[in-house]
Structures are given as C-alpha cells and as structure tokens.
Amino acid sequence: MITGLFRFFGRILVYLWRAVNGLRVLIFNLVFVLVVVAVVMVLMRPELPLPASAALVIAPSGVLVEQREIEDPLALLRAGGAPDPQTALSDLTEAIAAARLDDRIKALVIEVDDLDGAGLSKLAELRTAIEAFKTSGKPVLARGERYTQGQYYLASVADEVHLAPDGFVLVTGLARYVSYFKGALDKLGIKMHVFRVGEYKSFSEPFTRTDMSDEDRANSRDLLDGLWNVFRNDVSASRRITLDVLDNYVIDYGAALEASGGDAALAAQRTGLVDRLSTRDEWAAMLKDRVGEDGDGDFNQVAVDDYLAHHRALAAPASAKIAVLVVQGGIIDGTSSTGSVGGDSFAELVREARDDESIKALVVRIDSPGGSAFASEVIRRELEMTRKAGKPVVASMSSTAASGGYWIAAGADEIWAHPATLTGSIGIFAMMPEVAEPLGRLGVTVDGVSTGPLAGAFDPRRPLDDAAARAMQIGIEHGYRRFLKTVGDARKMSPEEVDLIARGRVWTGETAQKLGLVDGLGGLDAALKATASRAGLSDYEVVWAEASLSTAQRLMRRLSDMTGIELPARASRPSPVEQVLAVLRTDFDALSGWNDPRHQYVHCLCAAP
C-alpha cells in the first residue's frame, strides 16, 4: 500500500513538473517571438524622411532623468509589467538645440500629459533650452489635458499655452512632510542606535523622533522658499503676470474657482496661466494650419527619438571627446543595482574614460542624495587620479547632489550647480538596529561566548554595549573630520570654515555658490563649456558613458531606440493608498541595500521637488 502511495504522489509530482516546465517554455518562447517580431520590424522599417515643414514634438514620458536605466530584457515577466518609463533630459535638450538651427522645423510643440515627475532644476534646464529655441523666432506651443505643478512649470515657457476645456492647472506650492517611525518601533520594542555629527543631519530622525526637529524644520523652510521663488519668478516672467496674481491663485484657489462659477479651466485662463481652452481636435487643427498636414490626416511632426536619430546620423565625428558620467541614485559599496550607483562599478567607468585616449576630459553629472561614505571616497579618489593624469574633471550638479553626492563632487577641478540644485548636507551618521526586546517577547533568548568585548557587539539580537556605542561615535566623528578636510582641500578652505556651513545643512545651488561650495551656476551645457575650456577644446563630441550591457540588454536598447517599442509599463497610475505604500516600501528597500563596510553614511534626507 505504501509503495502504491509513493507511486501515486510520484506521478502527481511528474505531472506538476511537466506543467511548470511547459509554462516556462511557453513564456520564454513568447518573449523570443516578441524579440523576433521587433527585429523584423527594424529590418522592414522604411527610412522616415523629415518633412520640409514640421513641428518637433517634446512629449516626455514618465520620469525625467539624467540617464535611462538599462532595460531588463525579461521585465515583461515581472509582476506589474515593466518599470515606469523614463525620458533622458539630455535627449530633449540636444534635439531642441539642433531644431533651433534646422529650417525644416517650423515650431516646437510641448505635450506634457505623460510627464509623471522631474526635479525642478531638470525642468528649469529644459526651459532654458526652449528659451534658446525661441530666439530663432519659431513659435513654441504647449497643451495639456490638465496640468500638475511640474507639468505646468514646463508648459508655461511656451508662447501659447492651451488647456482642455474640462482641465485644470493645479499650482499648490511646495511642501515636505516626513513619516516618523519611532512610535511604531517603540511599540515593537525595536531600538535604533544612531550616531551622527551635525545637528542638521536629519536622515536618521524618522527613526528616533515622532516629529520634525527645529533644525530640520528651519532648513526645510529655507530650501522650499528658495525653490518656490525659482518657480514663481520663472512662471511670472514667462506668462507676463505679476507675482501677486500668481500668489493669489495659489493661496486662494477657492476664490478663483468661485469667480469662474466653479470652472477650473476658465479660472486658469482668467488668471492668465493659459491662453486658450482647446479640445484635442481643435488643437490638431490649429497645428495643421501652422505646419501643414501629413498623409495620415495629422499635423506634420517629428518625435524626439526620430529627430535625434536623423540628426546624429548626419553629424560629423569629432577627434576629441568629452565623456559624461552619471551618478544617479543612492551610492552603495560594490557594484551597481537598479536605481543606485556602485562605488566599484562607477570607479571602473572613470578608469575606462581615463585610459581612453580619445576622451580628453570628464563631466561627472551628479543626481544623488548620497549613501555609502566608503563608496563615495572610492569614486572621488578615481576622479582625483584622473585629474593627476592630465584630464580635466568638472562636476555638474543636477536636482540633488548632496552629502555623498557632494563628497564625489569634491574630486573635480570645478563644480557647477543649478540655482535650484539641492547640495551640501556635509555630515555623517550611522544607524544600528536592536531587536533584543521583541525577540524576548517571543521567548527567544541569545547567549554565548566571545574572545573580545567587541566580538558580537553589533549583533542586533543583543543590547548594544556601551563600549561598542562609544567606538561607533568616535568613528563617526573621525569620518566627519575627514569629510571636512576633503571639502576644505578641494575648496581651499580650512576645516573650521567648512564646518560653519556643514553640519548636515542642505543648501540651494544659488546659496552654495555664495558660500564657496560651488564655482558656477548653470546646467549641463554650462559645465560642458567650462570643461572644454579647461581642456582647450573647440571641436568635441559629447559621449555618455555607461556600464557594459549584456547582449540581451544591448538588443533591447537597440530595438527600443530604433522602433519606439517599449515593454508595457504599468497600465494606470497608482491610487493614493498605493502611493503611500510604495513610498514606505521604497524607503525600506533602500535601507536594506545599505552596505557600507563601516556602517558610515553620507546621505541626505532630501529630494528635489
């Protein structure tokens, strides 16, 4: 009987394995077919001629980033589909700059409905490129079904701003609210031991407080006021409305609605935020009148990807190159993972650029709140060695270049930031969890022996020993002094002078320049010009360095660039509850990835709005 049961269950296991294996083969075959179909489309795709009269369409999708993350060829198999789309800021600015001099491009069209997020400085750099385009005398036209604050900030630079009749312009101002976990940790019996230097180094406060500290509140207020003034002044100038009119719309939106009978679109138009209310067909008809109609009944247009492919194919190669290396995301020890910068892998990129004779100089484009102190120093040291090898290095700060991001920038000859950049946060901290109490509640005890007082001292299952805590604090204070010296050597300041503007405080790029932490104010284009000047280059090509791709990743990147086909993104925007849970999940995922060998971090609890 027992033998029969074994045979019975054995057959069930065999059938289950066959089913699972068959499903696996089916899924991979489907992916293979998808790739084959895309390849065939590439081969059969006719060359797209550029119309003699067309509009360049700027329609950023997803999040505006410095460099798109490498696509995972099996992203389609992940729960929820492929990651949200990304648009590279440099692609947009390069296309706009080329279109300004192209007689075939008669207008610039901005469509912002698919833009989900971007740092203020990135949008400001994009606006600067559009302002330069406007000097050609060609019109810039923008439309949105509805405008979030970031979307409107970009659209407001246009000569003519359209809004759907049922849309709205939501301009609310800036805010910073933080989740504090101390109450929950206390209930669970979890202790967080924090060691830090700098009263403004607030990253650890969510784990040790139930509210915002006075220092963090004051720093946050200064930052938000500085960034909001950039927004207000830019919109006021573009729309030719006074700051008072804009402020009244933001502060008393209800009054603006009431005056327009509850019609949000009309309220925006009467305030002067938009010029016309137009439906989709009216918008298309107007564009046809401006630039002509194509064979499909739409207005003559060219997308950024198509235009760039055409433009780059005609560009004459230059003998000299300036490499742009992007520090994007949290900084971790070792090699990079999605959304992060690995100290070792980025250092390898720097070495490759240093050893490449065609590359004459480097721009390090930083968009990072920091992370591992050890990895930040590994990268800074490689930049220093590149300078000693005779190749200029210039740091260009994007939306955030704080803490570890600033540590890296200290390795450059010159530092450039946008006025709306968040930078500074020169401070250091460490956090150690202790779960002895909740384990004890469950009846779990820990006991054993050691050969020294620090052996096993940092085991989270045991209470943290006072001697170990003292050692951690001494190490943190040493790390802070080293940070001060690193910055002081780079900026020709004494450690005492750096300390006065450090202590974890975050500054806008504009203030950072006044304090001597930044050399010049401007975007990537300004940094590239400064780099070329240092290298003595008048004719050069800009190349964007990235980690070596696998064969599958190169294929997917090539297919995406040539066909416009992308793996399906998430079907719809998450609900408010999903957004909150996603933020918490992201926070804890980031913490779980922290791997500094000394548990010392130079990270800023700041994100550019």
C-alpha positions as CSV (number, residue, x, y, z in Angstrom):
1,M,0.0,0.0,0.0
2,I,2.8,2.4,0.9
3,T,4.5,1.6,-2.4
4,G,1.3,2.5,-4.2
5,L,1.0,5.8,-2.4
6,F,4.6,6.7,-3.3
7,R,3.9,5.9,-7.0
8,F,0.7,7.9,-6.8
9,F,2.4,11.0,-5.4
10,G,5.3,10.4,-7.7
11,R,3.0,10.6,-10.7
12,I,1.5,13.8,-9.4
13,L,4.9,15.4,-9.0
14,V,5.9,14.4,-12.5
15,Y,2.7,15.9,-13.9
16,L,3.3,19.1,-11.9
17,W,6.8,19.4,-13.1
18,R,5.7,18.9,-16.7
19,A,3.1,21.6,-16.3
20,V,5.6,24.1,-14.7
21,N,8.2,23.3,-17.3
22,G,5.7,23.7,-20.1
23,L,4.6,27.0,-18.8
24,R,8.3,28.1,-18.5
25,V,9.0,27.1,-22.1
26,L,5.8,28.9,-23.3
27,I,6.7,32.1,-21.6
28,F,10.3,32.2,-22.9
29,N,9.0,31.3,-26.4
30,L,6.6,34.2,-26.2
31,V,9.4,36.5,-25.3
32,F,11.5,35.1,-28.1
33,V,8.7,35.7,-30.6
34,L,8.4,39.2,-29.4
35,V,12.0,39.9,-30.0
36,V,11.9,38.3,-33.4
37,V,8.9,40.4,-34.4
38,A,10.7,43.5,-33.3
39,V,13.8,42.6,-35.2
40,V,11.7,42.1,-38.4
41,M,10.1,45.5,-37.8
42,V,13.5,47.1,-37.6
43,L,14.7,45.4,-40.8
44,M,11.5,46.3,-42.7
45,R,11.1,49.8,-41.3
46,P,11.4,52.3,-44.1
47,E,13.6,55.3,-43.6
48,L,11.5,58.1,-42.2
49,P,12.0,61.2,-44.3
50,L,12.0,64.5,-42.4
51,P,9.2,66.8,-43.7
52,A,10.2,70.1,-45.3
53,S,7.9,71.7,-42.7
54,A,7.3,70.1,-39.4
55,A,6.9,70.6,-35.7
56,L,9.3,68.9,-33.2
57,V,7.2,67.3,-30.5
58,I,8.5,67.4,-27.0
59,A,6.4,64.8,-25.1
60,P,8.4,63.5,-22.1
61,S,7.1,60.2,-20.7
62,G,7.4,59.0,-17.2
63,V,10.1,60.5,-15.1
64,L,12.7,62.9,-16.4
65,V,16.2,61.5,-15.6
66,E,19.8,62.2,-16.4
67,Q,20.3,58.8,-17.9
68,R,17.8,56.0,-18.6
69,E,18.3,52.8,-16.6
70,I,19.4,49.8,-18.5
71,E,16.4,47.8,-19.6
72,D,15.9,44.3,-18.3
73,P,15.1,42.1,-21.3
74,L,12.8,40.0,-19.1
75,A,11.0,42.9,-17.5
76,L,7.8,41.8,-19.2
77,L,7.7,38.8,-16.9
78,R,7.8,40.8,-13.7
79,A,4.7,41.4,-11.6
80,G,3.1,44.6,-12.7
81,G,4.9,44.7,-16.0
82,A,8.0,46.8,-17.0
83,P,9.1,49.7,-14.8
84,D,7.6,53.1,-15.4
85,P,9.1,54.9,-18.5
86,Q,11.9,57.3,-18.3
87,T,13.0,60.2,-20.5
88,A,16.6,61.4,-20.6
89,L,16.9,65.2,-20.2
90,S,19.9,65.3,-22.5
91,D,17.9,63.8,-25.4
92,L,15.4,66.6,-25.2
93,T,17.9,69.4,-24.9
94,E,20.0,68.0,-27.7
95,A,17.0,67.8,-30.0
96,I,15.8,71.3,-29.2
97,A,19.3,72.8,-29.8
98,A,19.5,71.1,-33.2
99,A,16.0,72.1,-34.1
100,R,16.7,75.8,-33.4
101,L,19.1,75.8,-36.4
102,D,17.0,73.5,-38.6
103,D,15.0,75.3,-41.3
104,R,12.7,72.3,-41.6
105,I,11.5,72.6,-38.0
106,K,8.9,75.4,-38.0
107,A,7.6,75.1,-34.5
108,L,8.2,73.4,-31.1
109,V,5.2,71.6,-29.6
110,I,5.2,70.6,-25.9
111,E,2.8,68.0,-24.7
112,V,3.1,67.2,-21.0
113,D,0.3,64.8,-20.2
114,D,2.6,61.8,-19.8
115,L,5.2,63.5,-17.7
116,D,5.0,62.0,-14.2
117,G,7.9,63.6,-12.3
118,A,11.0,65.7,-12.6
119,G,13.3,67.7,-10.3
120,L,12.7,71.4,-10.5
121,S,16.3,72.0,-11.8
122,K,15.8,69.5,-14.6
123,L,12.7,71.2,-15.8
124,A,14.4,74.6,-15.5
125,E,17.3,73.4,-17.7
126,L,14.7,72.1,-20.2
127,R,13.0,75.5,-20.1
128,T,16.4,77.2,-20.7
129,A,16.8,75.1,-23.9
130,I,13.4,76.1,-25.0
131,E,14.1,79.8,-24.3
132,A,17.1,79.5,-26.6
133,F,14.9,77.9,-29.3
134,K,12.6,80.9,-29.1
135,T,15.4,83.2,-30.2
136,S,15.0,81.6,-33.7
137,G,11.6,83.3,-34.0
138,K,9.9,80.0,-34.3
139,P,6.7,79.5,-32.1
140,V,6.6,77.3,-29.1
141,L,3.1,75.8,-28.4
142,A,2.1,73.8,-25.4
143,R,-1.1,71.9,-24.4
144,G,-2.2,69.7,-21.5
145,E,-5.4,67.9,-20.7
146,R,-4.7,69.0,-17.1
147,Y,-1.6,70.4,-15.5
148,T,0.1,69.3,-12.4
149,Q,2.6,71.7,-10.9
150,G,5.7,70.3,-12.7
151,Q,3.8,69.9,-16.0
152,Y,2.7,73.5,-15.9
153,Y,6.1,74.8,-15.0
154,L,7.4,73.2,-18.2
155,A,4.5,74.3,-20.4
156,S,4.5,77.9,-19.1
157,V,7.6,78.7,-21.1
158,A,5.6,78.4,-24.3
159,D,4.5,81.3,-26.4
160,E,1.0,79.9,-26.3
161,V,-0.4,77.6,-23.6
162,H,-3.5,75.5,-24.3
163,L,-5.7,73.7,-21.8
164,A,-8.5,71.2,-22.3
165,P,-11.9,72.9,-21.5
166,D,-12.5,70.3,-18.7
167,G,-9.0,70.5,-17.4
168,F,-7.3,72.5,-14.6
169,V,-4.0,74.0,-13.6
170,L,-3.0,72.7,-10.1
171,V,-0.4,75.0,-8.6
172,T,-0.1,74.4,-4.9
173,G,3.3,75.4,-3.8
174,L,5.9,73.1,-2.2
175,A,5.8,71.0,0.9
176,R,7.9,68.5,2.7
177,Y,6.3,66.0,5.1
178,V,8.2,63.1,6.6
179,S,6.9,59.8,8.0
180,Y,8.3,59.2,11.5
181,F,8.6,55.6,12.7
182,K,9.7,55.9,16.4
183,G,6.2,55.4,17.8
184,A,5.8,52.2,15.8
185,L,9.3,51.0,16.6
186,D,8.7,51.6,20.3
187,K,5.5,49.5,20.2
188,L,7.5,46.7,18.5
189,G,10.3,47.1,21.0
190,I,12.9,47.9,18.3
191,K,15.6,50.3,19.2
192,M,17.6,52.3,16.7
193,H,21.0,53.4,17.8
194,V,22.0,56.5,15.9
195,F,25.5,58.0,15.8
196,R,25.9,61.3,13.9
197,V,27.7,64.6,13.6
198,G,25.7,67.7,12.5
199,E,22.5,69.0,14.1
200,Y,21.1,69.4,10.6
201,K,21.9,65.8,9.5
202,S,18.2,64.7,9.7
203,F,18.2,61.4,7.8
204,S,18.1,59.4,11.0
205,E,15.4,61.5,12.7
206,P,12.4,59.5,11.3
207,F,13.7,56.5,13.4
208,T,14.4,58.5,16.6
209,R,11.7,61.1,16.7
210,T,8.0,61.5,16.3
211,D,8.1,64.9,14.7
212,M,10.4,67.2,12.8
213,S,13.3,68.8,14.7
214,D,13.6,72.6,14.8
215,E,16.8,72.4,12.8
216,D,15.3,70.3,10.1
217,R,12.2,72.5,10.0
218,A,14.3,75.7,9.6
219,N,16.4,74.1,6.9
220,S,13.4,72.7,5.0
221,R,11.7,76.1,5.2
222,D,14.7,77.9,3.7
223,L,15.0,75.3,0.9
224,L,11.4,75.3,0.0
225,D,11.3,79.1,-0.1
226,G,14.3,79.2,-2.3
227,L,13.0,76.6,-4.8
228,W,9.5,78.2,-4.8
229,N,10.9,81.6,-5.7
230,V,12.6,80.0,-8.7
231,F,9.2,78.6,-9.8
232,R,7.3,81.8,-9.1
233,N,9.8,84.1,-10.9
234,D,10.1,81.9,-13.9
235,V,6.3,81.5,-14.4
236,S,5.7,85.2,-13.7
237,A,8.2,86.1,-16.4
238,S,7.1,83.6,-19.0
239,R,3.4,84.3,-18.5
240,R,3.8,88.1,-18.0
241,I,1.7,88.1,-14.9
242,T,2.7,89.7,-11.6
243,L,3.8,87.6,-8.6
244,D,0.8,88.9,-6.7
245,V,-1.6,87.4,-9.3
246,L,0.2,84.1,-9.2
247,D,0.3,84.1,-5.4
248,N,-3.4,84.9,-5.1
249,Y,-4.2,81.9,-7.4
250,V,-2.1,79.6,-5.2
251,I,-3.1,80.9,-1.8
252,D,-6.9,81.3,-2.5
253,Y,-7.6,78.9,-5.3
254,G,-11.2,78.7,-4.0
255,A,-11.8,82.3,-4.7
256,A,-10.5,81.9,-8.3
257,L,-12.9,78.9,-8.8
258,E,-15.8,80.8,-7.3
259,A,-15.2,83.8,-9.6
260,S,-15.4,81.4,-12.6
261,G,-18.5,79.6,-11.4
262,G,-16.5,76.5,-10.5
263,D,-15.0,76.2,-13.9
264,A,-11.3,75.3,-13.2
265,A,-10.2,75.7,-16.8
266,L,-11.8,79.1,-17.0
267,A,-10.2,80.2,-13.7
268,A,-6.8,79.3,-15.1
269,Q,-7.5,81.3,-18.3
270,R,-8.8,84.4,-16.5
271,T,-5.7,84.4,-14.2
272,G,-3.5,84.4,-17.2
273,L,-2.0,80.9,-16.7
274,V,-3.2,79.7,-20.1
275,D,-4.1,81.4,-23.3
276,R,-6.7,79.2,-24.9
277,L,-9.1,76.4,-24.0
278,S,-9.0,73.8,-26.8
279,T,-10.2,70.3,-27.4
280,R,-8.0,67.7,-29.0
281,D,-9.4,68.2,-32.4
282,E,-9.2,72.0,-32.2
283,W,-5.5,71.6,-31.1
284,A,-4.7,69.3,-34.0
285,A,-6.5,71.6,-36.5
286,M,-4.5,74.7,-35.3
287,L,-1.2,72.8,-35.7
288,K,-2.2,71.7,-39.2
289,D,-2.6,75.3,-40.1
290,R,0.8,76.2,-38.6
291,V,3.0,73.4,-40.1
292,G,0.8,71.6,-42.6
293,E,-0.9,68.2,-42.8
294,D,0.7,64.8,-43.4
295,G,-0.7,61.9,-45.4
296,D,-2.5,60.4,-42.3
297,G,-4.5,63.5,-41.6
298,D,-2.3,64.6,-38.7
299,F,-0.1,67.7,-38.5
300,N,3.4,67.4,-39.8
301,Q,5.5,66.4,-36.9
302,V,8.7,64.5,-35.8
303,A,9.3,62.9,-32.4
304,V,12.4,63.5,-30.5
305,D,13.8,59.9,-30.9
306,D,13.3,60.0,-34.7
307,Y,14.8,63.5,-35.0
308,L,17.8,62.6,-32.9
309,A,18.5,59.5,-35.0
310,H,18.4,61.7,-38.1
311,H,20.5,64.4,-36.6
312,R,23.2,62.1,-35.1
313,A,23.5,60.2,-38.4
314,L,24.4,63.3,-40.2
315,A,26.8,64.7,-37.5
316,A,30.5,64.6,-38.4
317,P,32.6,62.8,-35.8
318,A,35.0,64.9,-33.8
319,S,38.5,63.7,-33.0
320,A,38.2,64.7,-29.3
321,K,35.5,63.6,-26.8
322,I,34.2,64.8,-23.5
323,A,32.7,61.9,-21.5
324,V,29.7,62.5,-19.3
325,L,29.5,60.0,-16.4
326,V,26.2,60.0,-14.5
327,V,26.0,59.5,-10.7
328,Q,22.2,58.8,-10.4
329,G,20.6,57.4,-7.3
330,G,21.8,56.2,-4.0
331,I,25.5,55.4,-3.6
332,I,26.4,51.8,-2.5
333,D,29.5,49.8,-1.9
334,G,30.5,47.4,-4.7
335,T,28.7,47.2,-8.0
336,S,25.5,49.0,-9.1
337,S,22.0,47.8,-8.9
338,T,18.8,49.3,-10.3
339,G,18.4,52.9,-9.2
340,S,21.8,53.0,-7.5
341,V,25.5,53.8,-8.1
342,G,28.1,51.2,-7.1
343,G,31.4,52.6,-5.9
344,D,33.4,49.9,-7.7
345,S,31.5,49.8,-10.9
346,F,31.5,53.6,-11.2
347,A,35.2,53.8,-10.5
348,E,35.7,51.3,-13.3
349,L,33.8,53.7,-15.7
350,V,36.1,56.5,-14.6
351,R,39.2,54.4,-15.2
352,E,38.0,53.4,-18.7
353,A,37.5,57.0,-19.6
354,R,40.9,57.9,-18.2
355,D,42.6,55.3,-20.3
356,D,40.7,56.2,-23.5
357,E,43.0,58.5,-25.4
358,S,40.1,59.9,-27.5
359,I,38.5,61.2,-24.3
360,K,40.1,64.5,-23.3
361,A,38.0,65.5,-20.3
362,L,35.2,64.2,-18.0
363,V,32.0,65.7,-16.7
364,V,30.5,64.0,-13.7
365,R,26.8,64.7,-13.7
366,I,25.5,64.1,-10.2
367,D,21.9,63.5,-9.2
368,S,22.2,61.7,-5.9
369,P,21.4,62.3,-2.2
370,G,24.5,60.3,-1.2
371,G,24.8,56.9,0.5
372,S,27.9,54.9,1.4
373,A,30.8,57.1,2.7
374,F,33.3,54.4,1.6
375,A,32.0,54.1,-1.9
376,S,31.8,57.9,-2.3
377,E,35.5,58.1,-1.4
378,V,36.3,55.4,-3.9
379,I,34.7,57.4,-6.6
380,R,36.3,60.7,-5.5
381,R,39.7,59.2,-5.5
382,E,39.4,57.9,-9.0
383,L,38.4,61.4,-10.2
384,E,41.4,62.8,-8.4
385,M,43.7,60.3,-10.1
386,T,42.1,61.3,-13.5
387,R,43.0,64.9,-12.8
388,K,46.5,64.0,-11.9
389,A,46.7,62.1,-15.2
390,G,46.1,65.4,-17.0
391,K,42.4,65.1,-17.9
392,P,40.2,67.9,-16.5
393,V,37.2,66.8,-14.4
394,V,34.2,69.1,-13.9
395,A,31.2,68.2,-11.6
396,S,27.8,69.2,-12.8
397,M,25.0,69.0,-10.2
398,S,21.5,68.1,-11.3
399,S,18.5,68.3,-9.0
400,T,20.3,66.8,-5.9
401,A,24.0,66.5,-5.3
402,A,24.1,66.3,-1.5
403,S,26.2,64.5,1.2
404,G,27.9,61.7,-0.6
405,G,27.0,63.4,-3.9
406,Y,28.9,66.5,-2.7
407,W,31.8,64.2,-1.5
408,I,32.2,63.0,-5.1
409,A,32.0,66.5,-6.5
410,A,35.0,67.4,-4.3
411,G,37.1,65.3,-6.6
412,A,36.5,67.7,-9.5
413,D,38.5,70.7,-10.7
414,E,35.4,72.8,-10.9
415,I,31.8,72.4,-9.6
416,W,28.7,73.7,-11.3
417,A,25.2,73.7,-9.9
418,H,21.8,74.9,-11.0
419,P,20.3,77.6,-8.7
420,A,17.6,75.1,-7.8
421,T,20.0,72.2,-7.0
422,L,19.9,70.8,-3.5
423,T,23.5,70.3,-2.3
424,G,25.7,70.4,0.8
425,S,24.5,68.2,3.6
426,I,28.1,67.8,4.7
427,G,27.7,65.4,7.6
428,I,27.8,61.7,8.5
429,F,25.9,59.2,10.5
430,A,25.4,55.6,11.3
431,M,22.4,53.5,12.4
432,M,22.3,50.2,14.2
433,P,19.0,48.3,15.0
434,E,18.5,46.3,18.1
435,V,15.7,43.7,18.3
436,A,16.5,42.1,21.7
437,E,13.2,43.2,23.3
438,P,10.8,41.9,20.6
439,L,12.7,38.6,20.4
440,G,12.4,38.3,24.2
441,R,8.6,38.8,24.0
442,L,8.5,35.8,21.7
443,G,10.6,33.8,24.2
444,V,13.8,33.9,22.1
445,T,16.9,34.4,24.1
446,V,20.5,34.9,23.0
447,D,23.6,33.6,24.8
448,G,27.1,32.6,24.0
449,V,30.8,33.4,24.5
450,S,33.3,35.7,22.8
451,T,37.1,36.3,22.8
452,G,36.8,40.1,23.0
453,P,34.4,42.8,24.1
454,L,33.6,43.9,20.5
455,A,33.1,40.3,19.2
456,G,29.4,40.1,18.5
457,A,28.8,43.5,20.0
458,F,26.9,44.7,16.9
459,D,24.6,41.7,16.7
460,P,21.1,43.2,16.5
461,R,19.8,40.4,18.7
462,R,21.7,41.7,21.7
463,P,21.6,45.0,23.5
464,L,24.3,47.3,22.2
465,D,27.3,47.5,24.6
466,D,28.3,51.0,25.8
467,A,31.9,50.4,24.7
468,A,30.8,49.5,21.2
469,A,28.5,52.6,21.1
470,R,31.4,54.8,22.1
471,A,33.6,53.2,19.4
472,M,30.9,53.9,16.8
473,Q,30.6,57.6,17.8
474,I,34.4,58.0,17.7
475,G,34.5,56.6,14.2
476,I,31.6,58.8,13.1
477,E,33.4,61.9,14.4
478,H,36.6,60.9,12.6
479,G,34.6,60.4,9.4
480,Y,33.1,63.9,9.8
481,R,36.6,65.4,10.3
482,R,37.7,63.6,7.2
483,F,34.7,64.9,5.2
484,L,35.6,68.5,6.3
485,K,39.2,68.1,5.3
486,T,38.2,66.6,1.9
487,V,35.9,69.5,1.2
488,G,38.4,72.0,2.6
489,D,41.3,70.7,0.4
490,A,39.0,70.9,-2.7
491,R,37.6,74.3,-2.0
492,K,40.7,75.9,-0.5
493,M,39.1,76.4,2.9
494,S,40.1,75.4,6.4
495,P,38.1,72.6,8.1
496,E,36.8,75.2,10.5
497,E,35.5,77.3,7.7
498,V,33.8,74.3,6.1
499,D,32.3,73.3,9.5
500,L,30.4,76.6,9.7
501,I,28.5,75.8,6.5
502,A,28.4,72.0,7.0
503,R,26.9,70.1,10.0
504,G,24.5,68.4,7.7
505,R,22.8,71.5,6.4
506,V,21.4,71.5,2.8
507,W,21.6,74.5,0.6
508,T,20.3,75.5,-2.8
509,G,22.8,75.8,-5.6
510,E,22.5,79.6,-5.5
511,T,23.3,79.8,-1.8
512,A,26.0,77.2,-2.1
513,Q,27.9,79.4,-4.7
514,K,27.8,82.3,-2.3
515,L,29.2,80.1,0.5
516,G,32.0,78.9,-1.7
517,L,30.8,75.3,-2.2
518,V,30.1,75.8,-5.9
519,D,32.1,77.6,-8.6
520,G,29.4,78.5,-11.2
521,L,25.7,78.5,-11.7
522,G,24.3,76.7,-14.8
523,G,23.2,73.5,-16.2
524,L,25.0,70.7,-18.0
525,D,25.6,72.9,-21.1
526,A,27.5,75.4,-19.0
527,A,29.5,72.7,-17.3
528,L,30.4,71.2,-20.7
529,K,31.6,74.6,-22.0
530,A,33.7,75.0,-18.8
531,T,35.2,71.6,-19.3
532,A,36.0,72.2,-23.0
533,S,37.7,75.5,-22.0
534,R,39.9,73.6,-19.4
535,A,40.8,71.0,-21.9
536,G,41.5,73.6,-24.7
537,L,38.9,72.1,-27.0
538,S,36.9,74.0,-29.6
539,D,35.6,70.9,-31.5
540,Y,34.5,67.9,-29.5
541,E,31.9,65.2,-29.2
542,V,29.9,64.5,-26.0
543,V,29.7,60.8,-25.2
544,W,27.6,59.3,-22.4
545,A,29.4,56.5,-20.6
546,E,27.5,53.7,-19.0
547,A,28.3,50.2,-17.7
548,S,28.8,47.5,-20.2
549,L,25.5,45.9,-21.4
550,S,24.8,42.3,-21.8
551,T,24.0,41.0,-25.3
552,A,20.3,40.8,-24.4
553,Q,20.3,44.3,-23.0
554,R,22.1,45.8,-26.0
555,L,19.5,44.2,-28.2
556,M,16.6,45.5,-26.2
557,R,18.1,49.0,-26.1
558,R,18.7,48.9,-29.9
559,L,15.2,47.7,-30.6
560,S,13.7,50.4,-28.3
561,D,15.7,53.2,-29.9
562,M,15.0,52.1,-33.5
563,T,11.4,51.1,-33.3
564,G,10.0,53.1,-30.4
565,I,8.7,49.8,-29.0
566,E,9.0,49.6,-25.2
567,L,7.9,46.9,-22.8
568,P,4.5,47.6,-21.4
569,A,4.6,49.9,-18.4
570,R,2.1,49.8,-15.6
571,A,-1.4,50.2,-17.0
572,S,-2.6,53.0,-14.7
573,R,-1.4,55.4,-12.1
574,P,-1.5,54.0,-8.5
575,S,-4.2,55.0,-6.1
576,P,-3.3,57.3,-3.2
577,V,-3.1,54.3,-0.8
578,E,-0.8,52.5,-3.3
579,Q,1.4,55.6,-3.5
580,V,1.8,55.8,0.3
581,L,2.7,52.1,0.5
582,A,5.1,52.5,-2.4
583,V,6.9,55.3,-0.6
584,L,7.3,53.2,2.5
585,R,8.4,50.1,0.5
586,T,11.0,52.2,-1.3
587,D,12.3,53.6,1.9
588,F,12.7,50.2,3.5
589,D,14.1,48.7,0.3
590,A,16.7,51.5,0.2
591,L,17.7,50.8,3.8
592,S,18.0,47.1,3.2
593,G,20.5,47.8,0.4
594,W,22.8,50.0,2.5
595,N,26.1,48.1,2.7
596,D,28.9,50.5,3.7
597,P,31.6,48.2,5.3
598,R,31.9,50.6,8.3
599,H,28.2,51.4,8.5
600,Q,29.0,55.1,7.9
601,Y,26.7,57.0,5.6
602,V,26.8,60.4,4.0
603,H,23.2,60.6,2.9
604,C,20.8,63.5,2.7
605,L,17.1,63.2,3.6
606,C,16.3,65.5,0.7
607,A,14.7,65.1,-2.7
608,A,14.3,67.9,-5.3
609,P,10.5,68.6,-5.8
